[in-house]
């Protein structure tokens, strides 16, 4: 049974792999998607470049009296995202636990230099880590920084606008995608209290809305001015977890539809999460976009054909689940049979022990009777001799 399950899983993986690279519908006129060129003609060779950044090991990252704590997910988020993007045809620059704004800026410049000179590529920036907004500007926090006054902000942390401006200039004819998985709810509500008492009341844990320039999409892990739930003990953040799943299972979906499925998954997973005061921490993802072309990470197909493929994948996944359930039932039956056999064996042993004890008692009684008869016989002989 296990062998059949393994074969089924292998068939599923191969089918998905083939689907991602080349589809042919021989029934009605047909369609064909090759590789991952999804802007314009499939014959165009459009570069894909991604900068993936994850910062988890926060140490001496101080904002006034508040120190940003270590995070469990961002490095895993970045590593897993990089792997998926490589499989989707991206050249990936992976950066982990960058110490300061200078290192983050250098990574952005390296990213920009990887883009083609004609300004036509798919450029993707992903960040997982701490972030905040100050005066309606969003900032990404390096692993080490120190902000003692409002003047320090622009020198210690990286503005998300800085990334966007570089992409707007360097990839003006392409598609720019920005994913920000930040603004964790680890930051207490009164973290910036000292700043507020000084009259600086524009520091907030949630991000402000950034308007996407033409040809761009900005995706947030949570709604504007809201904090994202920090999933403790999990490998990935709840947002990145569902984003990775969507990229792997729906590569041919339009990016807008793909992000809608991510939002549904995040909403469903966080609907029952509450803080210590009982307030809901349900997380709603958010996007702002101004794309001029349809974009699909794995090449676009028509909605009808896409739904057919989704239905086939769902059917294969259901078949795997059915086999798993059947194996589990068979395992339970086997375990129950083992338990029953063990109980029967114990009863047999108990019965044998009972019979052995009974036989021993009978032997003891027979021995006593024999000794009694023996003594009685000896006594009669002595009497007769006398």
Order of alpha helices (4+ residues) and beta strands (2+ residues): alpha-beta-beta-beta-alpha-beta-alpha-beta-beta-beta-beta-alpha-beta-alpha-beta-alpha-beta-beta-alpha-alpha-beta-alpha
